[in-house]
Structure formats: C-alpha cells, structure tokens
Amino acid sequence: MLVDKEKLDALVGRLFGDLSAGYGGVMVSLGHKLGLYRAMAGAGPVSSSEVARRSGCGERYVREWLNAQVAGGYVDYHPISSTYELTPEQATILAEETSPVFLPHAWQVVASMWADEPKALSAFKTGEGVSWSEHDERLFCGVAAFFRNSYNGSLVQEWLPALTGVTQKLARGARVADIGCGHGHSTVLMAKAYPQSRFWGFDVHPESIAAARAVAREAGVEDRVTFEVAKADGFAQNGYDLICFFDCLHDMGRPVDAARHAASSMADDGTLMLVEPFAGDRVEDNMNPVGRLYYSASTTLCCAHAISEKGTHVLGAQAGPRQLEEVLRSAGLGSVRRAAQTPFNLIIEARR
Ligand SMILES: C[S@@+](CC[C@H](N)C(=O)[O-])C[C@H]1O[C@@H](n2cnc3c(N)ncnc32)[C@H](O)[C@@H]1O
C-alpha cells in the first residue's frame, strides 16, 4: 500500500486538531460552569490571580486552564504583562448566556454521547433503537439550552413573520401547538411575544414536560401555556391556528402520521411550521462542519430514537428539504414552501 506522505501529514494535522478540540470542549464546560469566562468578560487584561479571585477558584488550576484557552484562541494573552483578556467577540460566544451564538451548552450534548457510548455500540450490533428518554440527562439540558439561544435570536424576529398571515393571527389571539416541545423554550418564547394567544406544548418525554412547566412558571406565562405528555400522532385536537415542530420531526418513526395528525388538528386556514436542521438533499451537499455535527448527533440520537419507534421512517437530522416536503405532502398538506433559513435551520411552511 503506497501512502502519500503529504496527504498523510495533512490528515494527521486535521485529526490532531479535532482531538485537541475535544480536550478543549471539557475546558469550555469547566469555564462556563465555574464562571471563569464571566469573570473575564469586560474586565480587560487580567492576571490569573485576578481571574481566580473573581471566580473563587484555585489560581494554579485557573492559570493552566487559561493557557489552554489561549492555545485554542478562545482567550488572548499579553506576554509583557502576563495577563489574559477575553475580547468582546470571545465573550459573546463564551460568556453571554443569552447570545444567539453562546456555545458552551453544546458540549453537554457531546458529554451525553460519550456517556451513552455503550448503548450506541450495542445498538449498532443489534440494529435496535435507543429512545430519547434512555439517554444521559445532559442531553436534554444541552439540547434545550443550545436550541433556545438560536430560537431566541430568530423565532419571533424572523421565522414567525416569514409565515403567511401568522403574526397577525397571533397578535389578535390564536391557538398554537408546539409538538416535541422538549423543555418548552420555543413555546414560552412565543407566549411571551404574543400575550393574546394560547399555547400547548406536547412531548413524549415526561421529564422534559416537567422541565417545560418550570420554564413557563419562571417566565410567568403558565396561565396561557399548557404542557402535556403526548405523542405527536396522539395529542389533543383543538383547531390550532399554528402547529410547530422544532427540530423533532426527523426524530419520529412515523413523521407522516405526525404531520397528518397535525393537519387534521388545524383550523381550516391553519399553518404548520416545520423547523429542521439545515441540510441539502444530497450527502455531498452536507460535507461541512454543520453536516458533520448533525450526522454525528443523528447517528446515536436521532436515528436511534426513530428506530426505537419502529415506524415507517428513519429520516436522520440531515433529511434535506426534498424528503421533508415529501413527508408533508404525503400527510395531505398540499402547499409547502421554504419560508426562511439560517446556517443551522430550515424553516418550512405547510398548509392544506
Ligand atoms: C431534539 S429534541 C427537540 C426538543 C425541542 N423541540 C427543542 O427544539 O429544544 C426532540 C424532541 O422530540 C421528542 N419526540 C421524539 N419523538 C416524539 C414523538 N413521537 N412524539 C412526541 N415527541 C417526540 C423528544 O422527546 C424530544 O424532546
């Protein structure tokens, strides 16, 4: 076997960079949970002792952590004064919890995937599924917090206005269902923006529904938001004006049944909003960091859950617009169009 030395070196460099990022992910999680990034945000150049003092942590640990951050480009270093600085851009991604690009929570999903590796190993061998509820609990909080920030930045400002006539109905007072709502951040965001409307969130995972109720209570919207444990093809029909699926239709083993149930639960001029991970239709369209992340998560989370439902489909998180449109049309929704998109999400509107 002839090995091209140049290609080998380039690939080793690439894999080593990935390995280094994996170690760095543990450091990002520590930095977030210990308040190290927050201690540095807006502080200008600071010594390791000052970061340790502000965060209430041991200086020697903090100094080693800081050096790892500098090596990764997540913190700047000033050699003359031996000080460390979190720039405004670094702070936006690592310290500002409400920023749409705040990323530390995403490492909780990776942590859950490592913790559940034995389940994945066995599932590959048996071909059986692993349901959402069987995973390490860091998955649920990690996914909820990661998606929440992107919904925060786009849902009310861009996605709802991109749907035909929906914001007018919401402002007047509409009935909205959020299917596969998880921790309910999307439901609560919409409820806060549209106080005249009434909202229902449904999910099969009881612990997520309990968490969603707490999110609604904390936001003070529990009088107009109801969360119930229910399957996507069995939730209470209620003449909804808007039915939403946020990053969950591809997880379902019977997505056509779910969309058909939604279609028959809508008011005559109701709208279905489908939010899915961004993807192209062909494998070769998705060969980029977003595709890599979603195909990986999809392998042990999304496909595994859909297989566990023993249904008709295993779409995966990179299903792409053509397959999604097919699912919606098979469910009797004749009018389907892409309403909006971001680098991470496709937003599809479907009507009867
Ligand atoms: C990736 S999470 C997304 C959660 C939430 N929509 C969000 O954006 O944060 C997928 C959710 O779909 C739910 N789910 C999966 N299959 C379901 C089904 N057949 N019926 C209802 N919910 C389902 C899971 O329990 C999980 O909460």
The ligand as an SDF file (V2000), in Angstrom:
LIG
                    3D

 27 29  0  0  0  0  0  0  0  0999 V2000
  -34.0740   17.2230   19.5290 C   0  0  0  0  0  0  0  0  0  0  0  0
  -35.3500   17.3230   20.7020 S   0  0  0  0  0  0  0  0  0  0  0  0
  -36.0410   18.9260   20.3540 C   0  0  0  0  0  0  0  0  0  0  0  0
  -36.8180   19.4590   21.5250 C   0  0  0  0  0  0  0  0  0  0  0  0
  -37.3910   20.8660   21.3310 C   0  0  0  0  0  0  0  0  0  0  0  0
  -38.3640   20.9270   20.2610 N   0  0  0  0  0  0  0  0  0  0  0  0
  -36.2910   21.8700   21.0840 C   0  0  0  0  0  0  0  0  0  0  0  0
  -36.2150   22.3870   19.9730 O   0  0  0  0  0  0  0  0  0  0  0  0
  -35.4930   22.1340   22.0170 O   0  0  0  0  0  0  0  0  0  0  0  0
  -36.5750   16.2120   20.0760 C   0  0  0  0  0  0  0  0  0  0  0  0
  -37.7940   16.0760   20.9710 C   0  0  0  0  0  0  0  0  0  0  0  0
  -38.7900   15.3120   20.2780 O   0  0  0  0  0  0  0  0  0  0  0  0
  -39.4500   14.4940   21.2200 C   0  0  0  0  0  0  0  0  0  0  0  0
  -40.0670   13.3790   20.4890 N   0  0  0  0  0  0  0  0  0  0  0  0
  -39.4480   12.3950   19.8140 C   0  0  0  0  0  0  0  0  0  0  0  0
  -40.3480   11.5500   19.2650 N   0  0  0  0  0  0  0  0  0  0  0  0
  -41.5750   12.0160   19.5960 C   0  0  0  0  0  0  0  0  0  0  0  0
  -42.9110   11.6110   19.3010 C   0  0  0  0  0  0  0  0  0  0  0  0
  -43.1430   10.5160   18.5530 N   0  0  0  0  0  0  0  0  0  0  0  0
  -43.9360   12.3440   19.7850 N   0  0  0  0  0  0  0  0  0  0  0  0
  -43.7000   13.4590   20.5320 C   0  0  0  0  0  0  0  0  0  0  0  0
  -42.4490   13.8910   20.8530 N   0  0  0  0  0  0  0  0  0  0  0  0
  -41.4000   13.1950   20.3740 C   0  0  0  0  0  0  0  0  0  0  0  0
  -38.3300   14.0750   22.1730 C   0  0  0  0  0  0  0  0  0  0  0  0
  -38.8350   13.5790   23.3860 O   0  0  0  0  0  0  0  0  0  0  0  0
  -37.5400   15.3620   22.2890 C   0  0  0  0  0  0  0  0  0  0  0  0
  -37.9750   16.1510   23.3540 O   0  0  0  0  0  0  0  0  0  0  0  0
  1  2  1  0
  2  3  1  0
  2 10  1  0
  3  4  1  0
  4  5  1  0
  5  6  1  0
  5  7  1  0
  7  8  2  0
  7  9  1  0
 10 11  1  0
 11 12  1  0
 11 26  1  0
 12 13  1  0
 13 14  1  0
 13 24  1  0
 14 15  1  0
 14 23  1  0
 15 16  2  0
 16 17  1  0
 17 18  1  0
 17 23  2  0
 18 19  1  0
 18 20  2  0
 20 21  1  0
 21 22  2  0
 22 23  1  0
 24 25  1  0
 24 26  1  0
 26 27  1  0
M  CHG  2   2   1   9  -1
M  END
$$$$
